[in-house]
Amino acid sequence: MLAQGHVPCDRRRFLSLGVGGALLAAGLSAPVQAAERLKSSARIVIAGAGAAGLAAAARLAARLDGAKITLIDARKEHLYQPGYTLVAAGIKPQNYVVVGRTADFVPRGVELLEESVAEFDPEGKRVVTSSGKTLNYDYIIVTTGLKLDYDALEGMDVSRIGKDGLGSVYHGPAAAAATWALIDDFTRRGGVGVFCRPATEMKCAGAPLKHTFITEDYFRRRGTRGKAELIYHAHNKALFSVPIVSEKVRMLFRERGIKTRYDHVLTEIDIGRRIAVFTTPQGKVEQPYDFINVIPPMRAPDPVRFSPLAWQTGDFAADGWMEVDRATLRHKRFPNVFGVGDVAGVPKGKTAASVKWQVPVAVDHLLADLAGGKSEQRYEGYTSCPLITRLGRAMLVEFDYENNLVPSFPGVVAPLEELWVTWVMKTMALKPTYVAMLRGRA
């Protein structure tokens, strides 16, 4: 089964195109076709100028004539977050993830309000910003991303990342670079390495696995593997949400001597004593470490989580994810509201590759409303994870809501094979594709 819009690519054509061309052929970076502009005086607010917000702004600006589009975000820099793992692995420098100022990617005709949204009022069709400014809207696309809830971990202190064996890839570029400095030292000296993931939904759930694999590979390359004990703590009884991928990772972990502990959730940490505390079905368990990669619980940002936009019941309610239809990304109770990207309460889709497939669906439904029609576009849960398993090798894992593997290059790039070409995609080709997406060109 192919993901919607993916184009089969035979081996000879793939090799002749090169990686960048092959991505285009597969539809991962297909240029957006010019379309007739729709005249409209609609007031449209986009809350958040991350990947989803900028991509949505670019597509709306290209399709609408006369609409008032306002993008709200206080962040000055735009960061390529899929690159954090590469920085934390010593593969890329810290500045690799900085793609420019947010303002550099705002399309002509879109107003950028450099504040954050403090309150969502979907009944009143308005938002209130951090300065108290009120904006009324006809439609809103919520693309606020998510919240890294480090405060939920007792004893955690983000100011100590890079010290006392405390690493954390997600916190930002500086933290990723500081984590690499620890890994560099740890893989030379040896000791106990602890890896884990939170029990909440999270962005790029493959990242904790990648970092575990990369650390193990450095030990082997440096001839110090015998000095290390590496332990991965899974939050449930699986290593990945897609069963066949979980089994593949389990086999690779066993082959490479990485220990696995299931149903272990990090809840506390004593940084001074270098002890991690995990909650398990049998109670709390202390785990000493020389190095740990802390990944905090992830939740919807507070203005979404504590608003009427959040799920009221079900699996996504506790962490405040937006209540949207998983196929259309339209809010289930407020039809003029869409939730795209990490904030959306859907079973899959917290990756940049997911944003590439989500944004056109939400935008198409919004445009259909303005035109008095109906869109048939659907998001089927496409998620992509270039899962690095060693330096120079990675698996291109692509799947949908039903855990079907949906390879972009069937017959050429096997999704569960460790391949050099997938490594090249991850380390070289995907960032240009990402930047093209921000500009509405992918």
Disulfide bonds with the S-S distance in Angstrom:
none
